[in-house]
Amino acid sequence: MSRGETLALGAFIFSLAVFVGFLLISKVPTMLHTPLMSGTNFIHGIVLVGALTVAATAHDTLGYLIAVAAVLLGTLNVVGGWVVTDRMLEMFKGRRSGDGRANPPAAAGDPPRADH
Amino acid sequence: MQPSTLTILGYMLTSISFMFGIQLLRSPKTARTGNRVAAVGMLLVLGITAALINGTSNWPLIVPVIAVGTVIGALSARTVRMTAMPQMVALFNGMGGGSAALIAAADFRSAVGSGTASPDITWAIMLSCLIGSVSFAGSLIAFAKLQELMPGRPLTYPLQKAVNAVLLAAIVAIGVYLTVTTQPLSTNLVHDYAPLHFAVSPLFPIFLGLCVALGVLFVVPIGGADMPVIISLLNSFTGLAAAMTGFVLSNDVLIVSGALVGASGTILTQLMSKAMNRSLFNVLFGAFGSKVEATGGAAAEGGTVHPTTVEDVAALLAYASLVIFVPGYGMAVARAQHDVKELADELERRGVSVEYAIHPVAGRMPGHMNVLLAEANVPYPQLKEMDAVNPDFPRADVAMVIGANDVVNPAARNQANSPIYGMPILNVDEAKTVVVLKRSMATGFAGVDNPLFYKPNALMLFGDARSSISELLAEVKRQ
């Protein structure tokens, strides 16, 4: 593929993904706005893929510095973004059964619990 | 480099898992599963990437950095208090934006160094740097404001908008100039440029610096009450920056995921500003909450507040037929949700009907109150959204306002000159008695005075929300 073709194909899938993104968030209950923001915050952590790609080809001091910073920031985005979202959503559990039994909140530092 | 068939299929699965994950995040029942589905996609794409760069000699550098990032990210996200979640989202969002800007910078260096730079890539590099840096710097400012490392008030100065406009114009001019002048270099020129490497053009570091400055100046004039909207906007910016790095690196999965977040984040931002009855434009450029003096109406007229005691409020509660709790950020700060639930249980035991009125933007994030009350095991049916609960206030005996302020401010209804005029509010003043639990007479996050406190049917119970509530519980039990 020529560069022009790659670019055009990129624009093509970009516009499709934008369309899907618009459709996905049409009607969402207010209480899920924050978890949704947090969840999409995790998803753009995919820049880590780009950071790794760049880090693989770094070969001089400044290049190494940039690569280290990019990979570190990307990792923080992925890991932190996911854990924050999971902790928010953890708060909604225990309600599915609807039995209203007291469910002590997880202490910070508890491993995420399985649902079943 | 042309990706292999397997790689493309893997990218496809990742893209689908992200879309499906967001789809599941739209319902409380499936939300947690949605987050996990997205995590599977992320692990897959990271695995594919690791396989693609397998040959690199830089692993000794990469692996420890990932390990350190994982430990710091997981520990900080896991140990932070629930009330601090909003600023954590801002912080991690900024990390992603910074990463995108750095990737673009690294690619610009190598493209110029290897003589392959040309405008059909540089445009994406410039956009990635711009959007990523703005998101990075802006998110850090949002974090600092929410963490109260700097004042939450809007910081304004003369010619602020003009300065920002000039800055943006300069950035666009330099970006366009760098895009069109960075041509594929002839062999001779490569020799000339090679020793300079990053000194590709002294304009590039200047460009980056200006972008970071724009991010700071863009968020500084925005008030703390509007931070959720700004964080959501910056979140969609980071998505766009990730998509731009996809164009830079010809990586389709980055383009798809980034575009997905950019688009859904934009819609989410609009939903949030709509919940406050404000346009996004007004949020961005209104310097909301800075004009306090203009609206000090009630206080200036010498209105008086009516302080009350725990005993009086306990009696009111114990013999009410309908009590509506109105939680706000004060409840989150005092971590009083469990005590509130206990008080509500005691009232219900005595035959009092209890409801919770949830304003869409109560707290510092939409849904903030729902999360906290869910944590305290408040049954869903008792949580009522604004439109459902407002008709109930006239027949409520007591409206208990627990650390909420701006969302119950009647100025939004009737003071056309108030900065929050037009924002839909909870009409607590229609209840027979309003009890306001508050630490002091300080203004809310929007920095606007609240005429509610001077109304004849409003009683002020000063003190920490949590201790006030537990004292109330003890007193109600004694009645």
Contacts between the chains, C-beta under 8 A, distances in Angstrom:
chain1	res1	chain2	res2	distance
A	1	B	2	7.5
A	3	B	118	7.7
A	3	B	120	5.4
A	3	B	121	7.7
A	4	B	120	6.9
A	6	B	250	5.3
A	7	B	120	5.8
A	7	B	247	7.1
A	9	B	252	7.7
A	10	B	246	6.9
A	10	B	247	5.3
A	10	B	250	7.2
A	10	B	252	6.9
A	10	B	255	5.3
A	13	B	252	5.9
A	13	B	255	5.7
A	13	B	256	5.7
A	13	B	259	7.7
A	14	B	243	6.1
A	14	B	246	8.0
A	14	B	247	7.9
A	14	B	255	5.2
A	14	B	256	7.7
A	14	B	259	4.8
A	15	B	259	7.8
A	16	B	256	7.9
A	17	B	15	7.6
A	17	B	243	7.9
A	17	B	255	7.0
A	17	B	256	4.5
A	17	B	257	7.7
A	17	B	258	7.9
A	17	B	259	3.6
A	17	B	260	4.9
A	17	B	263	7.1
A	18	B	259	4.8
A	18	B	260	7.8
A	18	B	262	6.9
A	18	B	263	4.3
A	19	B	263	7.4
A	20	B	19	5.9
A	20	B	260	6.3
A	20	B	263	7.5
A	21	B	22	8.0
A	21	B	259	6.4
A	21	B	260	4.5
A	21	B	261	7.1
A	21	B	262	6.8
A	21	B	263	2.8
A	21	B	264	4.1
A	21	B	265	7.9
A	21	B	266	7.9
A	21	B	267	7.4
A	22	B	263	5.0
A	22	B	264	7.3
A	22	B	266	7.8
A	22	B	267	5.8
A	24	B	19	6.8
A	24	B	22	4.9
A	24	B	23	6.1
A	24	B	26	7.5
A	24	B	260	7.7
A	24	B	264	5.4
A	25	B	22	7.5
A	25	B	26	7.7
A	25	B	264	4.4
A	25	B	267	4.2
A	25	B	268	5.4
A	25	B	271	7.3
A	26	B	267	7.2
A	28	B	26	5.2
A	28	B	268	7.6
A	28	B	271	6.9
A	29	B	28	7.5
A	30	B	275	6.3
A	30	B	358	7.9
A	30	B	360	4.5
A	30	B	366	5.1
A	30	B	367	5.8
A	30	B	370	7.8
A	30	B	385	6.8
A	31	B	28	7.1
A	31	B	358	7.7
A	31	B	366	7.5
A	31	B	367	3.9
A	31	B	370	3.7
A	31	B	371	7.4
A	32	B	25	6.8
A	32	B	26	6.4
A	32	B	27	7.5
A	32	B	28	6.5
A	32	B	31	6.5
A	32	B	367	6.2
A	33	B	232	7.8
A	33	B	268	6.3
A	33	B	271	6.5
A	33	B	272	6.0
A	33	B	275	7.9
A	33	B	365	7.4
A	33	B	366	3.8
A	33	B	367	5.3
A	34	B	85	7.6
A	34	B	86	7.4
A	34	B	89	7.6
A	34	B	228	7.5
A	34	B	365	4.2
A	34	B	366	5.7
A	34	B	367	4.4
A	34	B	368	6.5
A	34	B	371	7.2
A	35	B	25	6.4
A	35	B	31	5.8
A	35	B	35	8.0
A	35	B	367	6.9
A	35	B	371	8.0
A	36	B	22	7.3
A	36	B	25	5.2
A	36	B	26	7.2
A	36	B	264	7.6
A	36	B	268	6.0
A	37	B	89	6.3
A	37	B	231	6.9
A	37	B	232	5.1
A	37	B	235	5.6
A	37	B	265	7.2
A	37	B	268	5.9
A	37	B	365	7.9
A	38	B	85	7.7
A	38	B	89	5.1
A	39	B	21	6.9
A	39	B	22	6.7
A	39	B	25	4.8
A	39	B	31	7.8
A	39	B	34	6.8
A	39	B	35	5.6
A	39	B	38	6.6
A	40	B	22	6.7
A	40	B	235	6.2
A	40	B	236	7.9
A	40	B	239	6.8
A	40	B	260	7.7
A	40	B	261	4.6
A	40	B	264	5.7
A	40	B	265	5.7
A	40	B	268	7.6
A	41	B	89	5.6
A	41	B	92	6.1
A	41	B	93	5.1
A	41	B	96	7.3
A	41	B	235	5.3
A	41	B	238	7.6
A	41	B	261	8.0
A	42	B	35	7.2
A	42	B	38	6.5
A	42	B	39	7.8
A	42	B	42	7.5
A	43	B	18	5.2
A	43	B	21	7.3
A	43	B	22	7.5
A	43	B	38	5.8
A	43	B	42	7.6
A	43	B	239	7.7
A	43	B	257	5.7
A	43	B	260	7.0
A	43	B	261	5.3
A	44	B	93	7.8
A	44	B	96	5.1
A	44	B	235	7.4
A	44	B	238	4.9
A	44	B	239	4.6
A	44	B	241	7.9
A	44	B	242	4.7
A	44	B	257	6.8
A	44	B	258	6.2
A	44	B	261	4.5
A	45	B	42	6.9
A	45	B	92	7.8
A	45	B	96	5.7
A	46	B	42	6.7
A	46	B	45	6.5
A	46	B	242	6.0
A	46	B	253	7.0
A	46	B	254	6.1
A	46	B	257	4.6
A	46	B	258	7.3
A	47	B	96	5.4
A	47	B	99	4.6
A	47	B	100	4.9
A	47	B	103	6.6
A	47	B	238	7.7
A	47	B	241	7.4
A	47	B	242	4.7
A	47	B	245	6.1
A	47	B	254	7.2
A	47	B	258	7.9
A	48	B	46	6.7
A	48	B	99	7.0
A	49	B	45	5.8
A	49	B	46	6.8
A	49	B	49	4.8
A	49	B	251	6.7
A	49	B	253	6.9
A	49	B	254	6.0
A	50	B	99	7.6
A	50	B	100	7.2
A	50	B	103	4.4
A	50	B	242	7.4
A	50	B	245	4.3
A	50	B	246	7.4
A	50	B	248	7.7
A	50	B	249	5.5
A	50	B	251	6.7
A	50	B	254	5.8
A	51	B	99	5.3
A	51	B	102	7.3
A	51	B	103	5.6
A	52	B	46	7.6
A	52	B	49	5.1
A	52	B	50	7.2
A	52	B	53	6.0
A	52	B	62	6.7
A	53	B	49	6.7
A	53	B	52	7.6
A	53	B	53	6.4
A	53	B	103	7.9
A	53	B	249	5.6
A	53	B	251	7.1
A	54	B	102	7.9
A	54	B	103	5.1
A	54	B	106	4.5
A	54	B	107	6.4
A	54	B	110	8.0
A	54	B	249	7.7
A	55	B	53	7.9
A	55	B	56	7.8
A	55	B	58	5.8
A	55	B	61	6.9
A	55	B	62	5.3
A	56	B	53	3.6
A	56	B	56	3.8
A	56	B	58	5.8
A	56	B	62	7.6
A	57	B	56	7.2
A	57	B	58	8.0
A	57	B	110	6.5
A	58	B	58	6.0
A	58	B	61	7.6
A	58	B	106	7.1
A	60	B	197	7.0
A	62	B	109	7.4
A	62	B	197	7.5
A	62	B	198	5.6
A	63	B	106	6.4
A	63	B	109	6.8
A	63	B	110	7.6
A	64	B	58	7.9
A	64	B	61	6.4
A	66	B	102	5.2
A	66	B	105	6.0
A	66	B	106	4.6
A	66	B	109	7.7
A	67	B	58	7.2
A	67	B	61	7.0
A	67	B	62	7.8
A	67	B	106	6.5
A	68	B	61	6.6
A	68	B	65	5.4
A	69	B	98	7.5
A	69	B	99	7.9
A	69	B	102	5.4
A	70	B	98	7.9
A	70	B	99	4.9
A	70	B	102	3.9
A	70	B	103	5.3
A	70	B	106	6.8
A	71	B	62	6.0
A	71	B	65	4.7
A	71	B	66	6.4
A	71	B	69	7.1
A	71	B	99	7.8
A	72	B	65	5.2
A	72	B	68	6.8
A	72	B	69	4.9
A	73	B	69	7.8
A	73	B	95	4.2
A	73	B	96	7.0
A	73	B	98	4.7
A	73	B	99	3.9
A	73	B	102	7.0
A	74	B	69	7.6
A	74	B	95	7.3
A	74	B	96	6.9
A	74	B	99	4.1
A	75	B	65	7.1
A	75	B	66	5.2
A	75	B	68	7.9
A	75	B	69	2.9
A	75	B	70	5.9
A	75	B	73	6.4
A	76	B	69	5.1
A	76	B	72	6.5
A	76	B	73	4.5
A	76	B	92	6.2
A	76	B	95	4.3
A	77	B	73	7.9
A	77	B	92	5.2
A	77	B	93	7.3
A	77	B	95	4.4
A	77	B	96	3.7
A	77	B	99	6.5
A	78	B	42	6.3
A	78	B	46	8.0
A	78	B	73	7.4
A	79	B	69	6.5
A	79	B	70	5.0
A	79	B	73	3.4
A	79	B	74	5.3
A	79	B	77	7.3
A	80	B	73	3.7
A	80	B	74	7.3
A	80	B	76	6.4
A	80	B	77	4.4
A	80	B	88	6.9
A	80	B	91	7.4
A	80	B	92	4.1
A	80	B	95	7.2
A	81	B	77	7.9
A	81	B	89	7.7
A	81	B	92	4.6
A	81	B	93	7.7
A	81	B	96	7.6
A	82	B	35	6.9
A	82	B	39	5.8
A	82	B	42	7.7
A	82	B	77	8.0
A	83	B	73	7.0
A	83	B	74	5.5
A	83	B	77	3.7
A	83	B	78	5.6
A	84	B	77	4.7
A	84	B	80	7.9
A	84	B	85	6.1
A	84	B	88	5.1
A	84	B	89	6.1
A	84	B	92	6.6
A	85	B	35	5.0
A	86	B	32	6.9
A	86	B	35	5.7
A	87	B	77	7.0
A	87	B	78	7.0
A	87	B	82	7.5
A	87	B	85	7.3
A	88	B	85	6.3
A	88	B	371	6.0
A	89	B	31	4.9
A	89	B	32	4.1
A	89	B	35	6.0
A	90	B	32	7.1
A	91	B	82	7.6
A	91	B	371	4.7
A	91	B	372	7.7
A	91	B	374	4.7
A	91	B	375	4.7
A	92	B	28	4.8
A	92	B	31	6.4
A	92	B	32	7.0
A	92	B	371	7.8
A	92	B	374	5.6
A	93	B	32	6.8
A	94	B	377	7.2
A	95	B	28	7.5
A	95	B	374	6.7
A	95	B	380	6.4
A	96	B	29	6.2
A	100	B	377	7.0
A	100	B	379	5.9
A	102	B	377	6.1
A	103	B	377	5.9
A	105	B	375	4.9
A	105	B	376	7.8
A	108	B	78	6.1
A	108	B	79	5.1
A	108	B	80	7.5
A	108	B	81	7.4
A	109	B	78	6.0
A	109	B	79	6.3
A	115	B	32	7.0
A	115	B	33	7.9
